[in-house]
């Protein structure tokens, strides 16, 4: 329905406009770029921390060489 002004009419009152709704919005914790062997957790301030879950080699203990 064109009114002759060359502009598109506004959407009807119950339909969704061009805004992003909460159902279409992206999540806070995306899974993009996850690396295997790395655990990502978030503290209570929302800061992300990555820790390695790969097995670490044992610490070398013993007397020092002189």
N, C-alpha and C positions, 0 to 999 in steps of 0.2 A: 504494500500500500504506500504509494508515494504521494506526498502532499505538494509536490512541485518545487520544494525548496532544495532538493538534492541531498538532504540529510536523512538519515535513518530515524525512524520514530523511536522514542524511548520504550524499553520493554514494559510489558504489562505489569500491574501491581502484584503479584504473587510469583512471578517467574524470577529466576536467578539472573542477576546482572553479570557483568564481566568480572565481578569480584571472586576471589578464591574462597570457597566455603571451608569449614573446618573438616569436612569429610574428604575434600580433595587436597588439603594442605599436606606438606611433607612432614614426616615425623621428626621428633627431636633427636633420635638416635639412628641416623642412617646406617645402612649396612654397606655403603659404598666404600671401597678402598680398604676393606678389612684384610689384614695379613694373617696367615696361618701361624700359630704359635704365639700370638700376641693377644693378651686379654685386655679389654678396654673397660674401665669402670669409671663412674662419676661420683665425686664426693658430694657432700650436702650443699656446697656452694655452686655446683654445676660445672666444676672444672674436671676435664677428662684426664685420666691417667692410664698410660699403657704399661703393662708389665709383661715380661716374657714368661711363657709357660714351658719353654724348651728346657730340657734337662741340662743343668750346668755341670761342668767338669768338677771333680772333687778338688778341694783346696790342698795345695802342697804343704805338708807340714814336715817338720824334722829340723835337725840342727843345720845352721848355716855353714857353708863351705868357707874355709879360711885361706 
